[in-house]
Amino acid sequence: MSDRSFLNWPFFEERHRQLADQLDAWCAKNLPVDHHDVDAACRELVAKLGRDGWLKPTALDTDNPGPLDVRTLCITRETLARHDGLADFSFAMQGLGTGALSLFGTPDQQHWLGKTRAGKAISAFALSEPRSGSDVANLEMTATHDGDSYMLSGEKTWISNGGIADLYIVFARTGEAPGAKGISAFIVPAETEGLSIAERLETIAPHPLARLSFDNARVPASALIGKPGDGFRIAMSVLDVFRSTVGAAALGFARRALDESVSRAAERELFGAPMADLQMVQGHIADMALDVDAAALLVYRAAWTKDMGAPRVTREAAMAKLFATDRAQEVIDAAVQLHGGDGVRKDHIVESLYREIRALRIYEGASDVQKVVIARQVMGAA
């Protein structure tokens, strides 16, 4: 049983503790799913999560509008990640994919949210390009105004849910000004003519990823989210909400690795005694527990700060994402070491965690980029 004492920290309300208990029980009954066919697994997970109401926090409730609860998003991601990395992925991408609609969409555009919250439509966030990943302001894809439409041309890559999504939120250069000020955001349904899946991408932790091609893909002017030139601001606002949840997912992976290591140390004998009696093993466990708690403090500080009404949590979210993902990598590496040969056996839980954690140090802002963000925030406040 994972340590749950953190739920008594003052960051949380009783509803958050109830959520954690109920979701943990649901996960024990429903996860993990069969990952043999990743596309099918993600579709199944989105459907199940939507059916049972777990996707509701990922997007605005148009019948009862209010701000997204970042603590709920983080607790959900941590809990799902502890049970099944693909379940966390499926949940997270529903939120990231529709974040622009929740924060900036018109009532007509937000009709998608009822579908994604119910698990009846899959969403995707199409920002990265072959030559502009972390450097968002340098993206090259264009959206040309043509009467009452926009024509989108270019490529997007490393797009999560690429190939299975029903809608893509796409960022393209509309040219109102150079750099960041000339980017806009659009809703692009998957069936849009001119949009195609150029390549499916495989990674060390299998997820549905793709490179998308846009060849004069026409969308109506009503597909524009916000105003022309608002795209960079929209993208950064979405990441500001969801970046700390990446740290929460890393925290879930790390907590599972710690749990598995404690069990291993208690059950395994070395030199005629339990591994847990070895001071070196105790030192590893202590380091892992310290990293888990420190990461949790940063993650839930960022989430609480946003929920308390802070307009931006750029510094807090960057710190949470950077520390939680980097330290989770160390915790999981230690877990592999404590498991010996089993730790590198294909499909063993700690081997799976080792593959899952690596991507989190790259997507939604690589670790080195987070350091730049933090430094600029610190120096700008001086």
HUHU-V416401 format. One record per backbone hydrogen bond with DSSP energy under -0.5 kcal/mol. NH is the residue of the N-H (numbers start at 1). CO is the residue of the C=O. E is the energy in kcal/mol with one decimal. If there is no record, write none. Layout:
nh	co	e
NH	CO	E
NH	CO	E
This chain:
nh	co	e
7	4	-1.7
8	5	-1.9
9	6	-1.9
12	9	-1.7
16	13	-1.0
17	13	-1.5
18	14	-2.4
19	15	-2.1
20	16	-2.2
21	17	-2.0
22	18	-2.7
23	19	-2.9
24	20	-2.0
25	21	-1.9
26	22	-2.1
27	23	-2.9
28	24	-2.0
29	25	-1.1
29	26	-0.5
30	26	-1.9
31	27	-2.6
38	36	-0.7
41	37	-2.7
42	38	-2.5
43	39	-2.2
44	40	-2.5
45	41	-2.6
46	42	-2.7
47	43	-2.2
48	44	-2.6
49	45	-3.1
50	46	-2.4
51	47	-2.7
52	48	-2.1
53	50	-1.3
54	49	-2.1
55	49	-0.9
56	53	-1.0
58	55	-1.7
59	56	-1.1
62	60	-0.9
64	61	-1.2
70	68	-0.9
73	69	-2.0
74	70	-2.6
75	71	-2.8
76	72	-2.4
77	73	-2.4
78	74	-2.9
79	75	-2.4
80	76	-2.7
81	77	-2.7
82	78	-1.8
83	79	-1.0
83	80	-0.7
84	80	-3.4
87	84	-0.6
88	84	-1.8
89	85	-2.3
90	86	-2.4
91	87	-2.2
92	88	-3.0
93	89	-2.4
94	90	-0.9
95	91	-1.3
96	92	-2.8
97	93	-2.3
98	94	-1.0
99	95	-0.8
99	96	-0.7
101	98	-0.5
102	98	-2.4
103	99	-2.3
104	100	-2.5
105	100	-0.5
105	101	-1.3
110	106	-2.3
111	108	-1.2
112	109	-1.4
113	110	-1.2
114	110	-0.6
115	111	-0.7
115	112	-0.5
116	112	-2.3
117	113	-2.6
118	114	-0.9
119	116	-0.9
120	115	-2.8
121	115	-0.9
124	167	-1.1
126	124	-0.6
126	169	-2.9
127	125	-1.0
129	132	-1.6
132	129	-1.1
136	134	-1.7
138	135	-1.8
139	136	-1.8
142	153	-2.5
143	173	-2.3
144	151	-2.5
146	149	-3.2
149	146	-1.2
150	219	-2.7
151	144	-2.4
152	150	-0.6
152	217	-2.8
153	142	-2.3
154	214	-2.3
156	212	-2.0
157	128	-1.9
159	210	-2.3
160	158	-0.7
161	208	-2.9
162	159	-1.9
162	208	-0.6
164	161	-2.1
165	161	-1.8
166	122	-3.2
167	122	-1.6
168	188	-2.3
169	124	-2.6
170	168	-0.8
170	186	-2.6
171	126	-1.7
172	184	-2.5
173	141	-4.1
174	172	-0.6
174	182	-2.1
175	182	-2.0
181	178	-1.1
182	179	-1.7
183	180	-0.9
184	172	-3.1
185	225	-0.6
186	170	-2.5
187	223	-1.8
188	168	-2.9
188	186	-0.6
190	166	-2.5
192	189	-1.9
195	192	-1.9
196	194	-0.5
196	213	-2.4
198	196	-0.9
198	211	-1.8
199	211	-1.5
201	209	-2.0
206	204	-0.6
209	201	-0.5
209	207	-0.9
210	159	-1.0
211	199	-3.0
212	156	-2.8
212	210	-0.5
213	196	-2.8
214	154	-3.0
215	194	-2.6
215	213	-0.5
216	214	-0.6
217	152	-2.5
218	193	-0.7
218	216	-0.6
219	150	-2.5
221	148	-2.4
223	220	-2.3
224	221	-1.6
225	185	-2.9
226	224	-0.5
230	227	-2.1
231	183	-2.6
232	180	-0.6
232	183	-0.6
234	230	-2.4
235	231	-2.9
236	232	-2.6
237	233	-2.0
238	234	-2.3
239	235	-2.4
240	236	-2.0
241	237	-1.2
241	238	-0.5
242	238	-2.4
243	239	-2.7
246	242	-0.9
246	243	-0.9
247	243	-1.1
248	244	-1.4
249	245	-2.0
250	246	-2.3
251	247	-2.2
252	248	-2.1
253	249	-2.2
254	250	-2.7
255	251	-2.8
256	252	-2.0
257	253	-2.2
258	254	-2.5
259	255	-2.5
260	256	-2.7
261	257	-1.9
262	258	-2.5
263	259	-2.2
264	260	-2.3
265	261	-2.7
266	262	-1.8
267	263	-2.0
268	264	-2.6
270	273	-3.4
273	270	-1.4
275	268	-3.0
276	265	-2.1
277	274	-2.0
278	275	-2.1
282	278	-2.3
283	279	-2.3
284	280	-1.8
285	281	-2.5
286	282	-2.5
287	283	-2.3
288	284	-2.4
289	285	-2.6
290	286	-2.3
291	287	-2.3
292	288	-2.3
293	289	-2.4
294	290	-2.5
295	291	-2.4
296	292	-2.4
297	293	-2.2
298	294	-1.7
299	295	-2.7
300	296	-2.6
301	297	-1.6
302	298	-2.0
303	299	-2.1
304	300	-2.3
305	301	-2.6
306	302	-2.0
307	303	-2.4
308	304	-1.8
309	306	-1.7
310	305	-1.7
317	313	-3.3
318	314	-2.1
319	315	-2.4
320	316	-2.4
321	317	-2.8
322	318	-2.7
323	319	-2.6
324	320	-2.2
325	321	-1.9
326	322	-2.2
327	323	-2.7
328	324	-1.8
329	325	-1.7
330	326	-1.3
331	327	-2.7
332	328	-2.7
333	329	-2.1
334	330	-2.2
335	331	-1.9
336	332	-2.4
337	333	-2.1
338	334	-2.4
339	335	-1.4
340	336	-0.6
340	337	-1.0
342	339	-1.3
343	340	-1.1
344	341	-1.3
345	342	-1.3
348	345	-2.3
352	348	-2.5
353	349	-2.3
354	350	-1.9
355	351	-1.5
356	352	-2.5
357	353	-2.5
358	354	-0.7
359	355	-0.6
359	356	-0.5
360	356	-0.6
360	357	-0.7
361	357	-0.6
361	358	-1.1
362	359	-2.2
363	359	-2.4
365	362	-0.7
367	361	-2.0
370	366	-2.2
371	367	-1.6
372	368	-1.5
373	369	-2.5
374	370	-2.8
375	371	-2.6
376	372	-2.5
377	373	-2.1
378	374	-2.7
379	375	-2.9
380	376	-2.2
381	377	-1.2
382	378	-0.6
382	379	-0.5
